[in-house]
Amino acid sequence: MRKLTPEFFNLYNNKIVDLFPADTRKYQGLNAYEWAWLNKLNATCATVYFVESLNNTGPIILQAPIQIKPEYGSLEEFKNVGFEVEHKLYPLALQMLVNGQIELIGDKVNLLNNEGYSGVIERISKEDLIFVKYRTDLNHLKVSKLANSKTEIVYQASFGYESHKFLHFTSLMGQVQDVRDKGYQCELNFDGMRFA
């Protein structure tokens, strides 16, 4: 088997899309399901992204949560659940690409609605927590910062969502990463799955 070269990626820059069974910001190696299983994570996610190199990195298009339930008897059972999620996520991302609903500007992906402007995904803010279609007891976001040797909660909110579940999850995961990049701790519960 031959490996793709950096020249190949440069030639087809922003034209190669891949699916990876983890959050590419947290894990890029082989055997992602095994990594999540062995680390006893509560949840992981499948990620569709524009490929920049052989390292499973690049701008994220869509993500979908995959819960790791205690009742899964084996790694194989967990993988099969993950494969089901992947088989829903990848076609959705490809369809959005074909429909022109994905725009790449620099290293940021914007999801576009049918009219062609950004806005399919509602950004969560303190003033705009209006989504109510899903159980808010399963969905919350907590942002905290270590100050004077104490963890201080700076923001906490429960939410529901109206948009497609994968779109909303992708938006939230991007926001969580932005908050973490600013030095905050961030915990996201999404449909009962914890992403810390």
N, C-alpha and C positions, 0 to 999 in steps of 0.2 A: 504494500500500500504506500502511495506517495503522499507526502505532506504538501499542503498548499503553502506557497511562498508569500513573503510580505509583498512582493511585486504583484501577485495575484489579487491580494486584498486592496492594494492601491488602485489597481486597474478597475475593480468593481466596488469601489468605495461607496458605502450606503446603499448597495444593491443586494447584499447577501443578508438573508434573515435566517435566524436559527432559533431553536427551542432548547432550553436548558432546564433540568428539573431541580432548580434551586434559585435563590436570589443571587444573581451574578455579582452583586456588591459584597456578598458575604462568602461565597464559595465559588471557585472556578475549576476545581480539579475533576478527576474522574470519579465515578461511583457516587454521585450526589445523593441518591436515595440512601445508600449505605451510610454516608456521612451524617445525614439527618437522623437516621435510625440509631446509629451507634452513639451519637451525642444526645440521645433521648430528648430531642426537640419536641415541643408541643405541636408545632406546625412548621411547614416550609412552604415554598411556592414554586410554581412553574413560571418561567420567564421567556418571553419572545423578545428578541432584541436584534438590532442591526449589528452584524459581525464586523469588528475592527481588526481582530487578530485571531490567532489560534487559542487565545487564553479565555475564551467564553466571556469576553467583555465587549461593551459597546452600548449605545443609547438604548434604553429599555422602551419597548413598544407597549406591551401588555404583560400583566402578571395575574396569576390566579392562585388563591390559597389552597393548600393541601393539608388537611388535618391529619395528625398522627395519633390515632386513638389507642388507648391502652388495650382495648379488646382485639386489636390486630394481633393474630397469633404468630405472624412471621413477617420477615422483611418482604417476602414475595407478595403477601396480601397487601401490605402497604404500597409496594410498587404498582400493583394492579390498580389500586385506587388512584395513584398518581398518574398512571397512563390514561385513565378515563378523563381526568382533568385536562391533561395535555391534549387529548383528542378533541376537546371542546375549544380549548384556548387557541391552538395554532390555526385552525380554519377561520376563526373569528378575526384574528390578526391579519391573516392573508386577505380575507374579504375586505377588511377595512383598507388595506393597502391598495387593492384593486379599485375600490370605490373612491380613492383619493381622500380618505378620511384621516390619513396620517401624514404629518408634515415634519420633516427633520430640519431644524435650524441649529447649526453648530452641533453641539452634542446633546441637545434637548429635543424631545419628541413632543409635538403638539397633536392632540387628537381633535379632529374637526367634525362639526356636525354636518348634516346634509346641505346646509346653506353655504358651507365652505369657510366658516370662521370658527376660531377657537371657542370652546365653551361646552362641549359635550360633558366634560367632567367638571362638576362644581367643586370649587376649592373650599375647604373647610375653614371658617374663620369664627371668631367669637360671636360675631353679629349674624352669621348666616348658618344656623344649625336647624334647618327646616325639613330635612328628609325624615319621613315617618313610616315608610312602607315595610321596613324590616324591624325585628325586635331590637330595641335600643338597649335592653339589658345585656345583650351579647356583644354590643359594639360600643367601645369607648376608646378615647385617646387621652393619655396622660403624659405631660411633659414636665420634667423636673430638672433641677440643677443642684449640684453639690455646692453649698455655701456655708462657711463656718462649720465644717465637719458635719453638717446636717443636710439631708436631702429635702429640698424645698419644692413643693409642687407649684409650678408657675401657671399651668393651664390644664384643665381637665374637662372633658365633655363627652356626653353620650350622643350617639347619632344613629340615624337610619339612612337609607339611600333610595333614590328613585331610578337612577341610571343602572345600566347593566352592571351586575356584581363585579365582573372582572375589570371594567373601566374604573369603577369607584375604588377598588382595591389597588389598582395601579397608581392612581392619583395619590391615595393615602400613603403608599409605600414610598413614593417620591418625596412627599412632604416630610415623612418621618426621617428620611435620609438627610434632607436639607436641614432639619432641626438638629439632628445629631452632628452634622458638620459644623454647626455653630457652638458645639460644646455641651448641648443639653442631653439628658437621658430621655429616652422616649419609649413608651410602651403602648402598643396598639393591640387592642382586642378586636378581632373581626370575625363575626359569626361564631363567637366562642373560642376562637383560636388566638393564642397569645404570640405576638411578635415583639420581642424585647431586644 
